[in-house]
Amino acid sequence: MSGLTHTSEMDDGGDAGGTGLERGVGLFGAVSYGVGTIVGAGVYALMGPGVANAGNAVWLAFVIAAIIASFTGLCYAKLASICPTAGAEYDYVGGATNSRFWSFVVGWLVILSAVISMAAVALGFGGYLQALTNMPATLFAAILIIAMSIVNFRGIRESVIANIILTTIGVAGVVITILLGAESLGNVDYFEIPKGMNGLIGAVGVIFFAFIGFEGLVKIGEETKDPTKTIPRALLLSIVISTSLYVMAALSVVSVVPHGELAGSTSALADVARVAGGPELGLAMTLIALTSTSSTVLVLSISTSRIAYGMSVRSALPAVFSKIHPREKTPHIAILISSILALLFCAVGDIEFVANVANYTIFMVFLAVDLALLILWRKGIIEEIWFALAGILGVITSLIMLTQFDLKVTLLSLTGAILGMLAYRFFSPYLRPGAIPP
């Protein structure tokens, strides 16, 4: 546990523990960052597939997904209050297990999941533009990743400001959808599930991607003011705000357009806007969807580069990842390399497959974080029993979710984990003693 204790003390200062990262993020910026991560590609691109499975009860699928996310979210909140660092999961697992090996593997999976998620969201962005221009979605996805990487490079203040603007626009689109359906509320049976409980469970699996990303908030702990209080509050507020928006939007969507017509749509909110307000409003909603997915890619770019930076300063990755640009004060090499990897995943082109690989990988991370909290609870470092209960429920739900993917996704994701284990064997001879928690 000495690794967590050391990190927490190190980060009490105003300069991020002397790492060179700038503390420029307050509670409002952190909540905006969190909401911007969550309210993105999921609600705009996956509402249709969710409706296809759950029918009018898609709102209930969002509630269930939020509950599942909240179990691990509580674990993140508690661990972030103890250890507010860019290393995040890497430090949590290392501090709990006293194992360099497991901390490295989890850090590897975090980077992998974030990079793949960045590619999946960017492909969603490209899909909207492909529908308008008939040009390849992968081209637009690549352009978006490059553009958001440049914003990330410009600095955390600039990134958070840009994210606040993009998040405001994205949330405005969801609010517009809610308002468009306000007069139609109560016109349908909101518990109508054409495919029964199997359909509802299937919808939860599909739309859970809409919640993935809240954990990225802990990656900016070293750039947040008073992180031991700000990060946990921002994390929980982000989940509550996002869930409220999702549920109201889901009720609105099926109130305006019959669920049979929305089933499988990749632009459900734009379809609703088109029906309720005409083609001009439908086009406006499409533009808002593009903005929202851009916000998500920006947040993922930030979180990916920060975990790579956090691992590098602990000598778990080559030192080049921890280089800070002298003018912009950002880990520019980590940003560059993570962006290149995301561009490679974009080449796959299949957004559903890429998103499922990201989901599987992040559930492995969630499982590790939940187990880390339980280990710390058994050691007496964490005393609150309700956090232990959240950890137990997080372990159970993560294991259940890991059974919901097809064999191809499972094998590819596990291959990524095995590559991480092999990478550790390659890097371990070059690590400083004590460089990885504890």
C-alpha positions in Angstrom: 0.0 0.0 0.0 3.0 2.3 0.3 2.7 3.1 -3.4 -0.8 4.6 -3.0 0.2 6.4 0.2 3.3 7.9 -1.5 1.4 9.0 -4.5 -1.3 10.7 -2.5 1.2 12.7 -0.5 3.1 13.5 -3.6 0.1 15.0 -5.3 -1.0 17.3 -2.5 1.1 20.1 -3.9 0.1 22.6 -6.4 2.3 21.4 -9.2 1.1 17.9 -9.5 3.8 16.5 -7.4 6.5 18.2 -9.3 5.7 16.2 -12.5 5.3 19.4 -14.6 1.6 18.9 -15.3 -0.5 22.1 -14.6 -3.4 22.0 -12.1 -6.0 24.0 -14.1 -9.2 21.9 -13.7 -11.9 22.7 -11.1 -15.1 20.9 -10.2 -17.1 22.4 -13.1 -14.4 21.6 -15.6 -14.1 18.0 -14.2 -17.8 17.4 -14.4 -18.0 18.8 -17.9 -15.0 16.5 -18.8 -16.9 13.5 -17.3 -20.2 14.3 -18.9 -18.4 14.9 -22.2 -16.9 11.4 -22.0 -20.2 9.7 -21.3 -22.7 11.7 -23.3 -21.1 11.1 -26.7 -21.2 8.4 -29.3 -23.3 6.1 -27.2 -26.6 8.0 -27.1 -26.3 9.3 -30.6 -25.3 6.2 -32.4 -26.5 3.3 -30.2 -30.1 4.4 -29.3 -31.4 2.7 -32.4 -29.8 -0.7 -31.7 -31.0 -0.4 -28.0 -34.6 0.2 -29.2 -34.3 -2.8 -31.5 -33.6 -5.0 -28.5 -35.7 -3.4 -25.7 -38.5 -1.6 -27.6 -40.2 1.1 -25.6 -38.4 -0.1 -22.4 -35.0 1.1 -23.7 -35.1 3.7 -20.9 -35.0 0.8 -18.4 -31.9 -0.6 -20.2 -30.1 2.7 -19.6 -31.1 2.6 -15.9 -29.7 -0.9 -15.6 -26.5 0.0 -17.4 -26.1 3.0 -15.2 -26.5 0.9 -12.0 -23.8 -1.5 -13.3 -21.5 1.4 -14.1 -22.2 2.9 -10.7 -20.8 -0.1 -8.8 -17.4 0.3 -10.4 -17.8 4.1 -10.4 -18.0 4.1 -6.6 -14.8 2.0 -6.5 -13.1 4.5 -8.8 -14.4 7.4 -6.7 -13.0 5.9 -3.4 -9.6 4.9 -5.0 -9.3 8.3 -6.7 -9.7 10.0 -3.3 -6.8 8.0 -2.0 -4.6 8.2 -5.1 -5.4 11.1 -7.5 -2.8 10.4 -10.2 -2.5 10.1 -13.9 -1.5 6.5 -13.3 -5.1 5.7 -12.0 -5.8 2.0 -12.4 -2.1 1.2 -12.7 -1.5 2.7 -9.2 -4.7 1.2 -7.7 -3.9 -2.4 -8.7 -0.2 -2.0 -8.0 -0.8 -0.5 -4.5 -3.3 -3.2 -3.6 -1.5 -6.3 -4.9 2.2 -5.1 -4.4 2.7 -6.6 -7.9 4.6 -4.9 -10.7 3.2 -7.5 -13.1 -0.5 -6.9 -12.5 -0.2 -3.2 -12.3 1.5 -3.2 -15.7 -1.0 -5.5 -17.3 -3.9 -3.4 -16.1 -2.2 -0.2 -17.3 -1.7 -1.9 -20.6 -5.4 -2.8 -20.9 -6.4 0.7 -20.0 -4.3 2.2 -22.8 -5.6 -0.5 -25.2 -9.3 0.1 -24.3 -9.0 3.8 -24.6 -7.2 3.7 -27.9 -9.8 1.2 -29.3 -12.7 3.3 -27.9 -11.2 6.4 -29.6 -11.2 4.6 -32.9 -14.8 3.3 -32.4 -16.2 6.8 -31.6 -14.3 8.3 -34.5 -15.8 5.7 -36.8 -19.2 6.7 -35.5 -18.4 10.3 -36.4 -17.3 9.2 -39.8 -20.5 7.2 -40.3 -22.6 10.4 -40.0 -20.5 12.2 -42.5 -20.4 9.2 -44.9 -24.3 9.4 -44.9 -24.1 13.0 -46.0 -21.2 12.9 -48.5 -20.8 9.2 -49.5 -17.1 9.4 -48.7 -15.4 6.7 -46.6 -16.1 6.9 -42.9 -12.5 5.9 -42.1 -11.3 9.0 -43.8 -13.4 11.3 -41.6 -12.5 9.2 -38.5 -8.8 9.7 -39.2 -9.2 13.5 -39.6 -11.1 13.7 -36.3 -8.5 11.8 -34.4 -5.7 14.1 -35.7 -7.7 17.2 -35.0 -8.5 16.3 -31.4 -5.0 15.2 -30.8 -3.8 18.7 -31.8 -6.3 20.2 -29.3 -5.0 17.8 -26.6 -1.4 18.8 -27.4 -2.3 22.5 -27.0 -2.7 22.0 -23.2 -5.1 20.9 -20.5 -6.7 24.3 -20.1 -7.4 24.5 -23.8 -8.6 20.9 -23.9 -11.0 21.5 -21.0 -12.3 24.7 -22.5 -12.8 23.0 -25.9 -14.5 20.1 -24.2 -16.9 22.4 -22.2 -18.0 24.0 -25.5 -18.4 20.6 -27.3 -20.1 19.1 -24.3 -22.6 22.0 -24.1 -23.5 21.5 -27.7 -23.8 17.7 -27.3 -25.9 17.9 -24.2 -28.1 20.6 -25.9 -28.9 18.0 -28.6 -30.1 15.5 -26.0 -32.1 18.3 -24.3 -33.7 19.2 -27.7 -34.7 15.6 -28.2 -36.3 15.6 -24.7 -38.2 18.7 -25.5 -39.4 17.4 -28.9 -40.9 14.5 -27.1 -42.4 16.3 -24.2 -45.9 16.7 -25.7 -46.0 13.0 -26.7 -45.0 11.6 -23.3 -47.6 9.1 -22.1 -48.7 8.0 -25.5 -47.1 4.6 -25.4 -46.5 1.7 -23.0 -43.0 2.3 -21.7 -42.7 -1.3 -20.5 -43.4 -2.8 -23.9 -40.5 -5.2 -24.6 -41.1 -7.1 -27.9 -38.2 -9.5 -27.3 -38.9 -10.0 -23.6 -36.2 -10.1 -20.9 -33.6 -11.4 -23.3 -34.2 -8.3 -25.4 -33.8 -6.1 -22.4 -30.5 -7.7 -21.4 -29.3 -7.5 -24.9 -30.1 -3.8 -25.0 -28.0 -3.3 -21.8 -25.1 -5.0 -23.5 -25.4 -2.9 -26.6 -25.8 0.5 -24.9 -23.3 0.0 -22.1 -20.8 1.6 -24.5 -22.7 4.8 -23.8 -21.4 4.8 -20.2 -17.9 3.7 -20.9 -15.5 6.6 -20.4 -16.5 7.8 -16.9 -13.3 6.2 -15.6 -11.3 8.5 -17.8 -12.0 11.3 -15.3 -9.5 9.9 -12.8 -6.7 10.3 -15.4 -6.6 14.0 -14.9 -6.1 13.8 -11.1 -2.6 15.4 -11.4 -4.1 18.3 -13.3 -7.1 18.9 -11.0 -7.4 21.4 -8.1 -7.9 19.6 -4.8 -8.2 16.2 -6.6 -9.0 14.1 -3.5 -12.3 15.9 -3.2 -12.9 17.1 -6.8 -12.4 13.8 -8.7 -14.9 11.6 -6.7 -17.5 14.3 -6.7 -17.1 14.9 -10.4 -17.2 11.2 -11.2 -20.5 10.5 -9.4 -22.1 13.8 -10.6 -21.1 12.9 -14.2 -22.9 9.4 -14.0 -26.0 10.9 -12.4 -26.3 13.8 -14.9 -25.6 11.5 -17.9 -28.1 8.9 -16.8 -30.8 11.4 -16.3 -30.3 12.8 -19.8 -30.2 9.3 -21.3 -33.5 8.1 -19.6 -35.4 11.3 -20.5 -34.1 11.1 -24.1 -35.0 7.4 -24.4 -38.6 8.1 -23.2 -38.8 11.0 -25.7 -37.5 9.0 -28.6 -40.0 6.1 -28.4 -42.8 8.6 -27.7 -42.2 10.5 -31.0 -41.3 7.6 -33.4 -42.7 4.0 -33.0 -40.0 1.6 -31.7 -40.3 -0.6 -34.8 -39.3 2.3 -37.1 -36.3 3.2 -34.9 -35.0 -0.3 -34.5 -31.4 -0.5 -35.7 -31.0 3.1 -36.6 -27.6 4.6 -36.2 -29.0 8.1 -36.0 -32.1 7.8 -33.9 -32.0 11.3 -32.4 -31.6 12.8 -35.8 -34.6 10.7 -37.0 -36.7 11.9 -34.2 -35.7 15.5 -34.9 -36.6 15.0 -38.5 -40.1 13.6 -37.7 -40.9 16.2 -35.1 -39.3 19.3 -36.6 -38.6 18.7 -40.3 -35.5 18.0 -42.4 -33.7 21.2 -41.2 -33.9 20.2 -37.6 -32.8 16.6 -38.6 -29.7 18.1 -40.2 -29.0 20.2 -37.2 -29.2 17.2 -34.9 -26.8 15.4 -37.2 -24.3 18.3 -36.8 -24.8 18.2 -33.0 -24.1 14.4 -33.1 -20.9 15.1 -34.9 -19.9 17.7 -32.3 -20.7 15.3 -29.4 -18.6 12.5 -30.9 -15.8 14.9 -31.3 -16.0 15.8 -27.6 -15.7 12.1 -26.7 -12.7 11.6 -28.9 -11.0 14.6 -27.3 -11.6 13.2 -23.8 -10.3 9.7 -24.8 -7.2 11.3 -26.4 -6.5 13.1 -23.1 -7.1 10.0 -20.9 -5.0 7.7 -23.1 -2.0 10.0 -23.2 -2.2 10.6 -19.4 -2.2 6.9 -18.4 0.8 6.3 -20.7 2.5 9.3 -19.1 1.7 8.0 -15.6 3.2 4.6 -16.4 6.2 6.1 -18.0 7.1 8.3 -15.0 7.0 5.1 -12.9 9.4 3.5 -15.5 6.8 1.0 -16.7 7.0 2.3 -20.2 9.9 3.9 -22.1 10.9 7.3 -20.8 9.9 9.0 -24.0 6.2 8.7 -23.0 6.8 11.0 -20.0 8.4 13.8 -21.9 6.6 17.1 -21.3 6.5 19.7 -24.1 8.3 22.8 -22.8 5.8 25.2 -24.0 2.4 23.4 -24.0 3.1 21.4 -20.8 1.5 18.3 -22.2 2.9 14.8 -22.8 3.3 15.3 -26.5 5.0 12.0 -27.4 2.3 10.0 -25.5 -0.3 11.9 -27.4 1.4 11.2 -30.7 1.8 7.5 -30.2 -1.7 6.9 -28.8 -3.1 8.8 -31.8 -1.2 6.6 -34.3 -2.5 3.5 -32.6 -6.1 4.8 -32.8 -5.6 5.5 -36.5 -4.6 1.9 -37.0 -7.7 0.6 -35.3 -9.8 2.9 -37.5 -8.6 0.9 -40.5 -10.8 -2.0 -39.3 -13.8 0.0 -40.3 -16.5 -2.0 -38.5 -17.7 0.2 -35.6 -19.7 -2.5 -33.9 -16.8 -4.9 -33.8 -14.3 -2.3 -32.7 -16.7 -1.1 -29.9 -17.2 -4.6 -28.7 -13.5 -5.2 -28.4 -13.3 -1.9 -26.4 -16.1 -3.0 -24.2 -14.6 -6.4 -23.4 -11.2 -4.8 -22.6 -12.6 -2.2 -20.3 -14.6 -4.8 -18.4 -11.4 -6.6 -17.7 -10.1 -3.3 -16.3 -13.3 -2.8 -14.2 -12.9 -6.3 -12.8 -9.3 -5.5 -11.7 -10.3 -2.2 -10.1 -13.2 -3.8 -8.2 -10.8 -6.5 -6.9 -8.2 -3.9 -6.0 -10.7 -2.1 -3.8 -11.7 -5.4 -2.1 -8.1 -6.2 -1.4 -7.6 -2.8 0.2 -10.7 -3.2 2.3 -9.5 -6.6 3.6 -6.2 -4.9 4.5 -8.1 -2.3 6.4 -6.9 0.6 4.2 -10.6 1.2 3.2 -12.9 0.8 6.1 -16.4 1.6 4.7 -18.4 -1.5 4.3 -20.6 0.0 1.5 -17.6 0.5 -0.7 -16.8 -3.2 -0.2 -20.4 -4.0 -1.2 -20.0 -1.9 -4.3 -16.8 -3.8 -5.1 -18.5 -7.2 -4.7 -21.3 -6.1 -7.0 -18.9 -4.7 -9.4 -17.0 -8.0 -9.7 -20.2 -9.9 -10.2 -21.6 -7.6 -12.9 -18.2 -7.3 -14.7 -18.0 -11.1 -14.9 -21.5 -11.3 -16.2 -20.9 -8.7 -18.9 -17.7 -10.5 -20.0 -19.9 -13.5 -21.0 -22.0 -11.3 -23.4 -19.5 -11.1 -26.3 -19.0 -13.4 -29.2 -16.0 -15.7 -29.6 -14.1 -13.5 -32.1 -14.3 -10.4 -29.8 -13.3 -12.5 -26.7 -10.3 -14.1 -28.4 -9.0 -10.8 -29.8 -9.4 -9.0 -26.4 -7.7 -11.8 -24.5 -4.9 -11.8 -27.1 -4.4 -8.1 -26.3 -4.2 -9.0 -22.6 -1.6 -11.7 -23.3 0.4 -9.3 -25.4 0.5 -7.0 -22.3 1.9 -9.8 -20.2 4.6 -10.5 -22.8 5.4 -6.8 -23.0 6.0 -6.8 -19.2 8.5 -9.6 -19.6 10.3 -7.5 -22.2 10.3 -4.3 -20.1 10.8 -5.7 -16.7 14.6 -6.0 -16.9 14.8 -2.2 -17.5 12.5 -1.1 -14.7 13.9 0.7 -11.6 13.3 -1.1 -8.3 10.2 0.3 -6.7 9.2 2.2 -9.9 5.9 0.5 -9.9 3.6 0.4 -6.8 4.2 -0.3 -4.1 
